[in-house]
C-alpha cells in the first residue's frame, strides 16, 4: 500500500514539474513565435504595395498603407478562396484608384494545397502579374468577361483566385476612402468632371462630353445596394458596377456577376431567377436614375 502511495506521489510530482517546465517554455517561446509570424506577414504585404508603414485595421486581414507623411496610399488585404485542393491564401495590394498593385499567393511550403505542376502554377509570375493595374471587373477570367488568362488544366484554381480577389476588392474598397475608378463603367472616357459631389460626373474625351457617370442606391432583399453606372450621350449604358451589396450569398449576390451586368450594356437586363428582388430593384433603380439625370446627356 505504501509502495502504491509512493508511486502516485512520484507521478504527481513529475506531472507538476512537467507542467511548470512546459508553462515556462511556452511563455518564453510564444512572444518569439508571434514576432516571427508578424515579420513574415509584414514581409508578405510589402511585396504587393510600396509603402512606408502598414496600419492594421482588421487583424491578419486588412491593412492601410501609408507614406512617410502618414498619408494613405492604398490598402492590403488577405483572402482565402476555396480552390481545387483547399483554401488559397492570397495577399492583394490596391492603390487609391482601386487598381491592383500586386498579388502574392502562398507557396506549397506555406500551406497551398493545389495540384503540383498544375494548380500550383497560380503562384508563378506569368499568372499573378496579369492582375497588376486591374480593377475588380477586369480581374476575372476572360471566359467570365474579365482580362485574365486561366492556367491550362487548372481552371478551378485560376477562377478561385480571380473570384477571391474580386470579392476582396468589393469588400474592402470603401477603406480606400475613394470611389472605384469610373473608367470601369466608361472605358472610352479620359477625364471626369464632377457635377454633383460624389454622385454625378461628366465623362469627357478630347474635351468633348461623351456621357455621364453616376452613383446610385436602392434597397435590395437584405440591405442597400450601391452601384455606379456609365451612360453615353446616346442614352446607352456603357457599364454597370456594384460598389456595395450584402445580398444572400450564392443567390442575391448574383447581381455582381459579369454576365448579368453586361446585359445592361446590351439593353437586355432582366430579373435573375432566384434573385428577383435584388436584380429587379437594381434594374428599376438604374432606369429611374437615368431618367433623373437625362438632362445632362443633352
PASEBA-1860 file (N, C-alpha, C; in nm, 3 decimals):
! residues 298
1> XXXXXXXX> 0.084/-0.120/0.000/0.000/0.000/0.000/0.087/0.126/0.000 ~ 0.191/0.119/0.084/0.284/0.232/0.091/0.352/0.253/-0.043 ~ 0.389/0.141/-0.107/0.455/0.147/-0.238/0.365/0.215/-0.341 ~ 0.236/0.182/-0.336/0.141/0.242/-0.431/0.129/0.391/-0.408 ~ 0.122/0.428/-0.278/0.112/0.571/-0.245/0.236/0.647/-0.293 ~ 0.353/0.585/-0.275/0.477/0.649/-0.319/0.479/0.667/-0.470 ~ 0.428/0.566/-0.541/0.425/0.573/-0.688/0.333/0.686/-0.734 ~ 0.215/0.695/-0.672/0.119/0.800/-0.706/0.178/0.938/-0.676
9> XXXXXXXX> 0.243/0.949/-0.560/0.304/1.076/-0.521/0.415/1.116/-0.618 ~ 0.495/1.016/-0.659/0.603/1.043/-0.754/0.547/1.091/-0.887 ~ 0.444/1.022/-0.935/0.383/1.061/-1.063/0.323/1.202/-1.054 ~ 0.264/1.233/-0.938/0.204/1.366/-0.919/0.312/1.474/-0.923 ~ 0.424/1.447/-0.858/0.534/1.544/-0.856/0.591/1.563/-0.996 ~ 0.607/1.450/-1.068/0.660/1.457/-1.205/0.565/1.539/-1.293 ~ 0.434/1.516/-1.277/0.335/1.588/-1.357/0.341/1.738/-1.329 ~ 0.354/1.772/-1.199/0.360/1.914/-1.162/0.485/1.979/-1.219
17> XXXXXXXX> 0.598/1.908/-1.206/0.725/1.962/-1.257/0.716/1.982/-1.409 ~ 0.661/1.883/-1.481/0.648/1.891/-1.627/0.557/2.009/-1.667 ~ 0.449/2.028/-1.591/0.357/2.138/-1.621/0.426/2.272/-1.603 ~ 0.504/2.284/-1.496/0.576/2.409/-1.470/0.678/2.435/-1.581 ~ 0.751/2.331/-1.621/0.853/2.345/-1.725/0.788/2.383/-1.858 ~ 0.679/2.314/-1.894/0.610/2.343/-2.020/0.554/2.484/-2.021 ~ 0.500/2.525/-1.907/0.445/2.661/-1.895/0.555/2.764/-1.915 ~ 0.672/2.736/-1.856/0.785/2.829/-1.870/0.831/2.835/-2.016
25> XXXXXXXX> 0.842/2.717/-2.080/0.886/2.712/-2.220/0.788/2.786/-2.310 ~ 0.657/2.765/-2.285/0.555/2.830/-2.366/0.560/2.982/-2.350 ~ 0.572/3.028/-2.225/0.576/3.172/-2.200/0.701/3.235/-2.262 ~ 0.807/3.155/-2.275/0.933/3.204/-2.332/0.925/3.209/-2.485 ~ 0.865/3.106/-2.544/0.865/3.095/-2.691/0.747/3.164/-2.758 ~ 0.633/3.179/-2.688/0.514/3.237/-2.751/0.540/3.376/-2.811 ~ 0.601/3.470/-2.737/0.625/3.603/-2.795/0.715/3.596/-2.918 ~ 0.813/3.507/-2.914/0.905/3.495/-3.027/0.838/3.436/-3.149
33> XXXXXXXX> 0.749/3.341/-3.128/0.672/3.284/-3.239/0.581/3.389/-3.300 ~ 0.514/3.467/-3.214/0.425/3.572/-3.261/0.503/3.679/-3.338 ~ 0.624/3.712/-3.287/0.707/3.813/-3.352/0.752/3.764/-3.490 ~ 0.791/3.637/-3.496/0.834/3.579/-3.624/0.720/3.579/-3.725 ~ 0.600/3.542/-3.679/0.483/3.540/-3.767/0.450/3.681/-3.816 ~ 0.461/3.779/-3.728/0.434/3.917/-3.767/0.533/3.965/-3.872 ~ 0.660/3.926/-3.857/0.763/3.965/-3.953/0.737/3.902/-4.089 ~ 0.694/3.775/-4.088/0.664/3.706/-4.213/0.544/3.772/-4.283
41> XXXXXXXX> 0.443/3.810/-4.203/0.325/3.876/-4.259/0.363/4.011/-4.320 ~ 0.444/4.088/-4.246/0.487/4.219/-4.295/0.568/4.204/-4.423 ~ 0.654/4.104/-4.429/0.734/4.080/-4.549/0.643/4.048/-4.668 ~ 0.535/3.975/-4.640/0.442/3.940/-4.747/0.365/4.060/-4.800 ~ 0.316/4.147/-4.710/0.236/4.261/-4.757/0.324/4.367/-4.824 ~ 0.453/4.371/-4.787/0.543/4.464/-4.854/0.567/4.426/-5.000 ~ 0.541/4.301/-5.033/0.563/4.253/-5.170/0.452/4.297/-5.266 ~ 0.338/4.344/-5.213/0.226/4.375/-5.301/0.197/4.524/-5.316
49> XXXXXXXX> 0.262/4.607/-5.236/0.242/4.752/-5.250/0.361/4.826/-5.188 ~ 0.396/4.939/-5.247/0.507/5.018/-5.196/0.454/5.118/-5.094 ~ 0.498/5.106/-4.970/0.451/5.195/-4.863/0.556/5.202/-4.754 ~ 0.550/5.307/-4.675/0.645/5.326/-4.566/0.601/5.248/-4.441 ~ 0.469/5.242/-4.421/0.417/5.180/-4.299/0.281/5.118/-4.328 ~ 0.245/5.018/-4.248/0.117/4.950/-4.265/0.042/4.953/-4.132 ~ -0.080/5.004/-4.137/-0.163/5.016/-4.017/-0.269/4.907/-4.022 ~ -0.264/4.817/-3.924/-0.357/4.705/-3.922/-0.499/4.754/-3.886
57> XXXXXXXX> -0.595/4.721/-3.971/-0.735/4.759/-3.950/-0.815/4.640/-3.901 ~ -0.801/4.527/-3.968/-0.863/4.402/-3.927/-0.750/4.302/-3.906 ~ -0.735/4.246/-3.785/-0.621/4.160/-3.754/-0.597/4.051/-3.860 ~ -0.474/4.048/-3.911/-0.430/3.947/-4.008/-0.511/3.946/-4.137 ~ -0.587/4.053/-4.164/-0.674/4.055/-4.281/-0.663/4.182/-4.364 ~ -0.660/4.298/-4.298/-0.664/4.424/-4.372/-0.570/4.527/-4.310 ~ -0.494/4.595/-4.398/-0.401/4.699/-4.355/-0.417/4.822/-4.444 ~ -0.400/4.941/-4.387/-0.389/5.062/-4.466/-0.241/5.089/-4.490
65> XXXXXXXX> -0.206/5.121/-4.614/-0.068/5.152/-4.650/-0.052/5.303/-4.651 ~ 0.049/5.354/-4.582/0.070/5.499/-4.574/0.214/5.532/-4.610 ~ 0.237/5.657/-4.655/0.372/5.700/-4.688/0.441/5.758/-4.566 ~ 0.558/5.816/-4.586/0.638/5.867/-4.474/0.570/5.982/-4.399 ~ 0.470/6.046/-4.464/0.396/6.155/-4.401/0.267/6.107/-4.337 ~ 0.244/5.976/-4.341/0.122/5.919/-4.284/0.001/5.932/-4.375 ~ 0.023/5.966/-4.503/-0.087/5.982/-4.598/-0.120/5.847/-4.662 ~ -0.248/5.818/-4.670/-0.294/5.691/-4.726/-0.251/5.677/-4.872
73> XXXXXXXX> -0.190/5.565/-4.906/-0.150/5.537/-5.044/-0.220/5.415/-5.102 ~ -0.289/5.340/-5.016/-0.361/5.222/-5.063/-0.396/5.130/-4.947 ~ -0.436/5.010/-4.978/-0.466/4.910/-4.876/-0.409/4.775/-4.918 ~ -0.397/4.686/-4.821/-0.358/4.547/-4.845/-0.458/4.459/-4.773 ~ -0.506/4.356/-4.842/-0.598/4.263/-4.775/-0.562/4.119/-4.808 ~ -0.609/4.029/-4.724/-0.588/3.885/-4.745/-0.722/3.817/-4.761 ~ -0.729/3.722/-4.854/-0.849/3.641/-4.876/-0.807/3.495/-4.889 ~ -0.904/3.405/-4.869/-0.874/3.262/-4.871/-0.983/3.187/-4.950
81> XXXXXXXX> -0.994/3.212/-5.081/-1.097/3.144/-5.159/-1.070/2.993/-5.168 ~ -1.176/2.917/-5.185/-1.164/2.772/-5.194/-1.118/2.732/-5.333 ~ -1.003/2.669/-5.341/-0.951/2.622/-5.467/-0.984/2.475/-5.491 ~ -0.906/2.410/-5.575/-0.930/2.269/-5.605/-0.892/2.180/-5.487 ~ -0.779/2.216/-5.419/-0.731/2.131/-5.311/-0.757/2.185/-5.172 ~ -0.803/2.310/-5.163/-0.829/2.370/-5.033/-0.824/2.521/-5.042 ~ -0.829/2.592/-4.928/-0.824/2.738/-4.929/-0.692/2.788/-4.991 ~ -0.701/2.897/-5.067/-0.582/2.956/-5.129/-0.552/3.089/-5.058
89> XXXXXXXX> -0.442/3.098/-4.984/-0.408/3.224/-4.915/-0.354/3.326/-5.015 ~ -0.423/3.440/-5.028/-0.384/3.543/-5.124/-0.372/3.678/-5.053 ~ -0.265/3.750/-5.083/-0.246/3.886/-5.034/-0.249/3.980/-5.153 ~ -0.330/4.087/-5.142/-0.351/4.178/-5.255/-0.329/4.323/-5.211 ~ -0.263/4.401/-5.296/-0.246/4.544/-5.272/-0.331/4.624/-5.368 ~ -0.391/4.733/-5.320/-0.473/4.822/-5.403/-0.426/4.965/-5.388 ~ -0.421/5.040/-5.500/-0.389/5.182/-5.490/-0.516/5.263/-5.468 ~ -0.505/5.394/-5.464/-0.619/5.478/-5.432/-0.726/5.479/-5.541
97> XXXXXXXX> -0.694/5.429/-5.659/-0.792/5.421/-5.767/-0.861/5.285/-5.771 ~ -0.832/5.201/-5.672/-0.891/5.068/-5.671/-0.825/4.973/-5.768 ~ -0.705/5.008/-5.814/-0.630/4.922/-5.906/-0.532/4.834/-5.828 ~ -0.515/4.711/-5.874/-0.427/4.616/-5.806/-0.280/4.652/-5.829 ~ -0.205/4.660/-5.720/-0.063/4.691/-5.730/0.024/4.566/-5.721 ~ -0.031/4.459/-5.669/0.046/4.335/-5.657/-0.038/4.224/-5.597 ~ -0.001/4.101/-5.629/-0.070/3.983/-5.576/0.035/3.883/-5.529 ~ 0.019/3.833/-5.408/0.107/3.729/-5.356/0.023/3.609/-5.314
105> XXXXXXXX> 0.059/3.493/-5.366/-0.013/3.370/-5.333/0.082/3.278/-5.258 ~ 0.038/3.227/-5.145/0.123/3.143/-5.061/0.174/3.022/-5.139 ~ 0.295/2.979/-5.107/0.355/2.863/-5.171/0.307/2.734/-5.104 ~ 0.346/2.622/-5.162/0.310/2.492/-5.104/0.370/2.479/-4.964 ~ 0.488/2.535/-4.945/0.553/2.530/-4.813/0.477/2.612/-4.709 ~ 0.394/2.706/-4.757/0.317/2.792/-4.667/0.173/2.745/-4.652 ~ 0.141/2.629/-4.709/0.008/2.573/-4.690/-0.078/2.560/-4.813 ~ -0.029/2.603/-4.930/-0.108/2.589/-5.053/-0.121/2.441/-5.088
113> XXXXXXXX> -0.245/2.397/-5.116/-0.270/2.255/-5.140/-0.317/2.225/-5.282 ~ -0.292/2.317/-5.375/-0.332/2.292/-5.513/-0.243/2.186/-5.577 ~ -0.289/2.127/-5.687/-0.220/2.015/-5.751/-0.081/2.055/-5.799 ~ 0.024/1.981/-5.757/0.160/2.010/-5.803/0.169/2.002/-5.956 ~ 0.236/2.100/-6.015/0.253/2.101/-6.159/0.137/2.157/-6.237 ~ 0.021/2.175/-6.170/-0.098/2.230/-6.238/-0.149/2.351/-6.159 ~ -0.235/2.325/-6.061/-0.293/2.434/-5.984/-0.191/2.520/-5.913 ~ -0.078/2.461/-5.876/0.025/2.537/-5.804/0.087/2.645/-5.893
121> XXXXXXXX> 0.061/2.640/-6.024/0.113/2.741/-6.116/0.052/2.879/-6.093 ~ -0.052/2.886/-6.011/-0.111/3.016/-5.979/-0.012/3.103/-5.901 ~ 0.093/3.042/-5.845/0.193/3.118/-5.770/0.299/3.179/-5.862 ~ 0.299/3.142/-5.990/0.403/3.189/-6.082/0.372/3.329/-6.135 ~ 0.476/3.409/-6.161/0.457/3.547/-6.208/0.373/3.557/-6.336 ~ 0.385/3.459/-6.426/0.310/3.464/-6.551/0.160/3.475/-6.527 ~ 0.113/3.416/-6.418/-0.029/3.424/-6.383/-0.056/3.544/-6.294 ~ 0.020/3.560/-6.186/-0.006/3.665/-6.088/0.007/3.806/-6.146
129> XXXXXXXX> 0.106/3.826/-6.232/0.133/3.960/-6.283/0.023/4.012/-6.375 ~ -0.065/3.923/-6.420/-0.177/3.967/-6.504/-0.272/4.061/-6.429 ~ -0.274/4.049/-6.296/-0.368/4.126/-6.216/-0.324/4.271/-6.193 ~ -0.196/4.298/-6.211/-0.144/4.432/-6.182/-0.213/4.537/-6.270 ~ -0.256/4.644/-6.205/-0.324/4.758/-6.268/-0.465/4.725/-6.315 ~ -0.522/4.616/-6.265/-0.660/4.580/-6.299/-0.753/4.625/-6.187 ~ -0.878/4.661/-6.222/-0.980/4.688/-6.122/-1.067/4.563/-6.107 ~ -1.165/4.566/-6.019/-1.241/4.446/-5.984/-1.302/4.373/-6.104
137> XXXXXXXX> -1.377/4.439/-6.193/-1.438/4.365/-6.303/-1.339/4.309/-6.403 ~ -1.221/4.371/-6.412/-1.119/4.322/-6.505/-1.044/4.202/-6.450 ~ -1.046/4.185/-6.317/-0.971/4.078/-6.251/-1.047/3.947/-6.253 ~ -1.109/3.916/-6.365/-1.181/3.791/-6.384/-1.124/3.718/-6.505 ~ -1.151/3.587/-6.514/-1.105/3.513/-6.630/-1.170/3.569/-6.756 ~ -1.101/3.559/-6.869/-1.157/3.609/-6.995/-1.289/3.539/-7.027 ~ -1.299/3.412/-6.990/-1.423/3.338/-7.015/-1.538/3.387/-6.930 ~ -1.506/3.465/-6.823/-1.608/3.522/-6.735/-1.627/3.672/-6.759
145> XXXXXXXX> -1.567/3.722/-6.869/-1.584/3.863/-6.903/-1.473/3.954/-6.857 ~ -1.366/3.898/-6.797/-1.254/3.979/-6.749/-1.137/3.979/-6.845 ~ -1.017/4.000/-6.791/-0.898/4.012/-6.874/-0.785/3.917/-6.832 ~ -0.818/3.815/-6.753/-0.717/3.724/-6.701/-0.720/3.590/-6.775 ~ -0.604/3.545/-6.821/-0.593/3.413/-6.886/-0.583/3.305/-6.779 ~ -0.667/3.203/-6.792/-0.661/3.090/-6.699/-0.539/3.003/-6.728 ~ -0.496/2.929/-6.628/-0.386/2.834/-6.646/-0.444/2.708/-6.708 ~ -0.383/2.662/-6.814/-0.430/2.541/-6.882/-0.438/2.423/-6.785
153> XXXXXXXX> -0.553/2.356/-6.785/-0.578/2.239/-6.699/-0.586/2.275/-6.551 ~ -0.598/2.404/-6.520/-0.611/2.445/-6.379/-0.714/2.558/-6.370 ~ -0.826/2.541/-6.440/-0.928/2.645/-6.444/-0.991/2.669/-6.307 ~ -1.011/2.563/-6.230/-1.074/2.578/-6.098/-0.988/2.666/-6.008 ~ -0.858/2.639/-6.005/-0.767/2.718/-5.923/-0.761/2.862/-5.973 ~ -0.754/2.879/-6.106/-0.745/3.013/-6.166/-0.869/3.095/-6.133 ~ -0.986/3.033/-6.149/-1.112/3.104/-6.122/-1.126/3.135/-5.973 ~ -1.080/3.045/-5.888/-1.087/3.069/-5.743/-1.007/3.193/-5.705
161> XXXXXXXX> -0.888/3.208/-5.763/-0.804/3.324/-5.735/-0.876/3.452/-5.781 ~ -0.929/3.449/-5.904/-0.998/3.566/-5.958/-1.118/3.605/-5.873 ~ -1.200/3.507/-5.839/-1.319/3.535/-5.759/-1.283/3.586/-5.620 ~ -1.178/3.528/-5.562/-1.135/3.572/-5.429/-1.087/3.715/-5.430 ~ -1.008/3.750/-5.531/-0.956/3.886/-5.542/-1.069/3.985/-5.568 ~ -1.159/3.952/-5.660/-1.270/4.042/-5.692/-1.358/4.065/-5.569 ~ -1.389/3.958/-5.498/-1.473/3.970/-5.379/-1.403/4.053/-5.271 ~ -1.270/4.033/-5.259/-1.195/4.110/-5.162/-1.195/4.258/-5.193
169> XXXXXXXX> -1.179/4.292/-5.321/-1.182/4.433/-5.361/-1.318/4.494/-5.329 ~ -1.423/4.422/-5.362/-1.558/4.473/-5.337/-1.586/4.488/-5.188 ~ -1.527/4.400/-5.107/-1.549/4.404/-4.963/-1.473/4.518/-4.895 ~ -1.349/4.542/-4.938/-1.263/4.636/-4.866/-1.239/4.768/-4.938 ~ -1.300/4.788/-5.054/-1.275/4.908/-5.133/-1.308/5.036/-5.057 ~ -1.410/5.031/-4.972/-1.450/5.152/-4.900/-1.342/5.203/-4.805 ~ -1.245/5.118/-4.770/-1.136/5.162/-4.683/-1.036/5.251/-4.756 ~ -1.049/5.261/-4.887/-0.962/5.349/-4.964/-1.007/5.494/-4.954
177> XXXXXXXX> -1.128/5.513/-4.903/-1.186/5.647/-4.889/-1.195/5.718/-5.024 ~ -1.216/5.639/-5.128/-1.230/5.695/-5.263/-1.313/5.600/-5.346 ~ -1.394/5.648/-5.440/-1.477/5.559/-5.520/-1.395/5.478/-5.618 ~ -1.456/5.374/-5.671/-1.391/5.291/-5.771/-1.362/5.373/-5.896 ~ -1.259/5.336/-5.969/-1.221/5.406/-6.091/-1.341/5.410/-6.187 ~ -1.382/5.530/-6.225/-1.501/5.547/-6.309/-1.480/5.492/-6.450 ~ -1.354/5.470/-6.488/-1.328/5.410/-6.619/-1.376/5.266/-6.626 ~ -1.401/5.207/-6.512/-1.453/5.070/-6.513/-1.594/5.064/-6.570
185> XXXXXXXX> -1.665/5.177/-6.569/-1.800/5.179/-6.627/-1.809/5.267/-6.751 ~ -1.698/5.339/-6.780/-1.697/5.422/-6.901/-1.553/5.423/-6.954 ~ -1.513/5.312/-7.018/-1.374/5.293/-7.058/-1.328/5.390/-7.166 ~ -1.422/5.448/-7.244/-1.383/5.540/-7.351/-1.346/5.679/-7.298 ~ -1.387/5.710/-7.178/-1.362/5.843/-7.121/-1.217/5.855/-7.075 ~ -1.164/5.976/-7.085/-1.027/6.003/-7.041/-1.025/6.096/-6.920 ~ -1.137/6.159/-6.892/-1.145/6.254/-6.781/-1.288/6.261/-6.732 ~ -1.303/6.293/-6.603/-1.436/6.304/-6.544/-1.446/6.435/-6.467
193> XXXXXXXX> -1.551/6.510/-6.495/-1.573/6.639/-6.430/-1.694/6.628/-6.337 ~ -1.673/6.656/-6.210/-1.780/6.640/-6.111/-1.889/6.744/-6.129 ~ -2.014/6.698/-6.131/-2.130/6.786/-6.141/-2.200/6.795/-6.006 ~ -2.228/6.678/-5.947/-2.286/6.671/-5.813/-2.186/6.595/-5.727 ~ -2.144/6.653/-5.618/-2.036/6.598/-5.536/-2.058/6.450/-5.503 ~ -1.958/6.370/-5.538/-1.955/6.226/-5.508/-2.073/6.150/-5.568 ~ -2.142/6.210/-5.666/-2.264/6.147/-5.718/-2.271/6.142/-5.871 ~ -2.237/6.254/-5.936/-2.256/6.263/-6.081/-2.138/6.334/-6.147
201> XXXXXXXX> -2.092/6.278/-6.261/-1.978/6.333/-6.333/-2.007/6.335/-6.484 ~ -1.952/6.434/-6.554/-1.947/6.431/-6.699/-1.829/6.342/-6.739 ~ -1.849/6.260/-6.841/-1.741/6.179/-6.896/-1.690/6.250/-7.021 ~ -1.559/6.279/-7.024/-1.501/6.356/-7.134/-1.398/6.276/-7.211 ~ -1.389/6.307/-7.340/-1.285/6.251/-7.426/-1.244/6.360/-7.524 ~ -1.115/6.396/-7.520/-1.065/6.504/-7.606/-1.146/6.632/-7.587 ~ -1.177/6.662/-7.462/-1.252/6.783/-7.422/-1.399/6.780/-7.462 ~ -1.444/6.672/-7.521/-1.586/6.659/-7.559/-1.659/6.572/-7.456
209> XXXXXXXX> -1.782/6.614/-7.424/-1.864/6.534/-7.333/-1.923/6.417/-7.410 ~ -1.894/6.296/-7.363/-1.944/6.176/-7.432/-2.046/6.100/-7.347 ~ -2.076/6.154/-7.228/-2.176/6.089/-7.145/-2.164/6.130/-7.000 ~ -2.221/6.050/-6.912/-2.215/6.077/-6.769/-2.186/5.948/-6.692 ~ -2.142/5.965/-6.569/-2.126/5.854/-6.475/-2.194/5.897/-6.346 ~ -2.272/5.808/-6.288/-2.337/5.842/-6.161/-2.335/5.725/-6.064 ~ -2.347/5.759/-5.938/-2.357/5.660/-5.830/-2.499/5.664/-5.778 ~ -2.558/5.548/-5.756/-2.695/5.541/-5.707/-2.712/5.436/-5.598
217> XXXXXXXX> -2.828/5.438/-5.534/-2.859/5.345/-5.425/-3.000/5.291/-5.443 ~ -3.019/5.168/-5.400/-3.153/5.111/-5.397/-3.160/5.006/-5.286 ~ -3.278/4.975/-5.241/-3.295/4.875/-5.137/-3.306/4.737/-5.200 ~ -3.217/4.646/-5.160/-3.222/4.509/-5.209/-3.307/4.422/-5.119 ~ -3.280/4.293/-5.123/-3.357/4.200/-5.041/-3.317/4.209/-4.894 ~ -3.183/4.222/-4.869/-3.134/4.226/-4.731/-3.081/4.362/-4.688 ~ -3.029/4.438/-4.784/-2.960/4.561/-4.747/-2.960/4.656/-4.866 ~ -2.905/4.774/-4.843/-2.893/4.873/-4.950/-2.791/4.826/-5.054
225> XXXXXXXX> -2.817/4.853/-5.180/-2.725/4.822/-5.289/-2.674/4.954/-5.346 ~ -2.542/4.970/-5.351/-2.481/5.089/-5.410/-2.420/5.050/-5.544 ~ -2.441/5.132/-5.646/-2.394/5.097/-5.779/-2.342/5.219/-5.853 ~ -2.262/5.195/-5.956/-2.211/5.301/-6.042/-2.245/5.266/-6.186 ~ -2.288/5.367/-6.262/-2.333/5.345/-6.399/-2.273/5.449/-6.492 ~ -2.232/5.405/-6.610/-2.188/5.496/-6.715/-2.293/5.498/-6.825 ~ -2.326/5.618/-6.876/-2.428/5.632/-6.981/-2.375/5.727/-7.088 ~ -2.380/5.685/-7.215/-2.334/5.769/-7.324/-2.439/5.873/-7.362
233> XXXXXXXX> -2.400/5.970/-7.446/-2.493/6.074/-7.490/-2.607/6.016/-7.573 ~ -2.589/5.893/-7.620/-2.696/5.825/-7.694/-2.792/5.753/-7.600 ~ -2.773/5.775/-7.469/-2.856/5.715/-7.363/-2.834/5.565/-7.347 ~ -2.730/5.511/-7.411/-2.698/5.369/-7.394/-2.600/5.351/-7.278 ~ -2.622/5.247/-7.200/-2.538/5.220/-7.083/-2.403/5.163/-7.129 ~ -2.295/5.225/-7.078/-2.161/5.179/-7.114/-2.104/5.082/-7.012 ~ -2.162/5.076/-6.894/-2.115/4.984/-6.791/-2.188/5.002/-6.661 ~ -2.193/4.895/-6.584/-2.255/4.897/-6.450/-2.163/4.821/-6.356
241> XXXXXXXX> -2.138/4.877/-6.240/-2.056/4.812/-6.139/-2.123/4.822/-6.003 ~ -2.126/4.712/-5.929/-2.181/4.712/-5.794/-2.071/4.757/-5.697 ~ -2.095/4.867/-5.627/-1.998/4.917/-5.531/-2.016/4.853/-5.394 ~ -2.141/4.825/-5.360/-2.167/4.759/-5.231/-2.298/4.683/-5.238 ~ -2.294/4.561/-5.188/-2.417/4.485/-5.168/-2.388/4.378/-5.065 ~ -2.489/4.339/-4.992/-2.475/4.234/-4.892/-2.596/4.142/-4.901 ~ -2.625/4.104/-5.026/-2.739/4.015/-5.050/-2.702/3.870/-5.017 ~ -2.797/3.781/-5.026/-2.774/3.642/-4.991/-2.666/3.581/-5.079
249> XXXXXXXX> -2.562/3.523/-5.015/-2.451/3.464/-5.088/-2.502/3.350/-5.177 ~ -2.459/3.353/-5.302/-2.499/3.248/-5.396/-2.635/3.268/-5.457 ~ -2.710/3.369/-5.410/-2.844/3.396/-5.465/-2.851/3.542/-5.506 ~ -2.883/3.631/-5.410/-2.893/3.773/-5.441/-2.762/3.833/-5.489 ~ -2.649/3.777/-5.442/-2.519/3.829/-5.483/-2.487/3.801/-5.629 ~ -2.579/3.729/-5.697/-2.563/3.706/-5.841/-2.568/3.836/-5.920 ~ -2.617/3.944/-5.858/-2.620/4.073/-5.926/-2.480/4.126/-5.954 ~ -2.379/4.070/-5.887/-2.241/4.111/-5.910/-2.179/4.044/-6.032
257> XXXXXXXX> -2.242/3.938/-6.082/-2.183/3.859/-6.189/-2.175/3.939/-6.319 ~ -2.062/3.923/-6.388/-2.037/3.998/-6.511/-2.142/3.969/-6.617 ~ -2.185/3.846/-6.625/-2.285/3.809/-6.727/-2.412/3.891/-6.710 ~ -2.454/3.912/-6.586/-2.574/3.990/-6.560/-2.550/4.138/-6.587 ~ -2.439/4.192/-6.537/-2.410/4.334/-6.554/-2.391/4.371/-6.701 ~ -2.337/4.280/-6.780/-2.319/4.308/-6.923/-2.452/4.322/-6.997 ~ -2.556/4.264/-6.941/-2.689/4.273/-7.005/-2.737/4.419/-7.010 ~ -2.693/4.500/-6.916/-2.731/4.642/-6.918/-2.673/4.712/-7.040
265> XXXXXXXX> -2.549/4.677/-7.075/-2.486/4.737/-7.193/-2.556/4.693/-7.321 ~ -2.611/4.573/-7.317/-2.681/4.520/-7.434/-2.827/4.565/-7.439 ~ -2.871/4.631/-7.332/-3.010/4.676/-7.325/-3.109/4.564/-7.303 ~ -3.062/4.455/-7.243/-3.149/4.339/-7.225/-3.147/4.283/-7.083 ~ -3.124/4.368/-6.985/-3.119/4.321/-6.846/-3.257/4.276/-6.799 ~ -3.263/4.156/-6.744/-3.388/4.102/-6.689/-3.361/4.046/-6.550 ~ -3.466/4.036/-6.470/-3.452/3.984/-6.334/-3.394/3.844/-6.336 ~ -3.309/3.816/-6.236/-3.244/3.686/-6.225/-3.335/3.589/-6.149
273> XXXXXXXX> -3.358/3.473/-6.207/-3.440/3.371/-6.139/-3.375/3.333/-6.006 ~ -3.451/3.340/-5.901/-3.399/3.309/-5.768/-3.344/3.430/-5.696 ~ -3.325/3.540/-5.771/-3.275/3.664/-5.710/-3.356/3.780/-5.764 ~ -3.486/3.758/-5.775/-3.575/3.856/-5.839/-3.576/3.990/-5.766 ~ -3.586/3.986/-5.635/-3.596/4.110/-5.558/-3.471/4.197/-5.578 ~ -3.355/4.137/-5.560/-3.229/4.211/-5.572/-3.208/4.264/-5.713 ~ -3.222/4.176/-5.812/-3.194/4.214/-5.950/-3.296/4.313/-6.005 ~ -3.424/4.294/-5.974/-3.526/4.386/-6.024/-3.513/4.522/-5.958
281> XXXXXXXX> -3.473/4.524/-5.832/-3.451/4.651/-5.763/-3.341/4.730/-5.833 ~ -3.236/4.659/-5.873/-3.125/4.725/-5.943/-3.169/4.776/-6.079 ~ -3.240/4.695/-6.153/-3.288/4.734/-6.286/-3.376/4.858/-6.278 ~ -3.471/4.855/-6.186/-3.564/4.969/-6.171/-3.491/5.095/-6.128 ~ -3.394/5.080/-6.036/-3.321/5.196/-5.985/-3.237/5.260/-6.095 ~ -3.171/5.179/-6.176/-3.087/5.233/-6.284/-3.173/5.310/-6.385 ~ -3.288/5.255/-6.419/-3.379/5.325/-6.511/-3.425/5.459/-6.451 ~ -3.455/5.456/-6.323/-3.500/5.578/-6.255/-3.391/5.685/-6.253
289> XXXXXXXX> -3.267/5.643/-6.223/-3.157/5.739/-6.218/-3.126/5.796/-6.356 ~ -3.134/5.714/-6.459/-3.108/5.764/-6.594/-3.211/5.869/-6.632 ~ -3.336/5.844/-6.597/-3.442/5.942/-6.622/-3.416/6.072/-6.545 ~ -3.368/6.056/-6.420/-3.341/6.172/-6.334/-3.231/6.259/-6.393 ~ -3.130/6.195/-6.452/-3.013/6.270/-6.500/-3.010/6.289/-6.653 ~ -3.121/6.261/-6.721/-3.121/6.267/-6.867/-3.089/6.407/-6.921 ~ -3.117/6.511/-6.843/-3.089/6.646/-6.890/-2.939/6.670/-6.909 ~ -2.855/6.592/-6.839/-2.710/6.608/-6.850/-2.656/6.536/-6.973
297> XX> -2.741/6.462/-7.042/-2.698/6.388/-7.161/-2.718/6.470/-7.288 ~ -2.783/6.586/-7.276/-2.813/6.668/-7.394/-2.689/6.741/-7.443
END
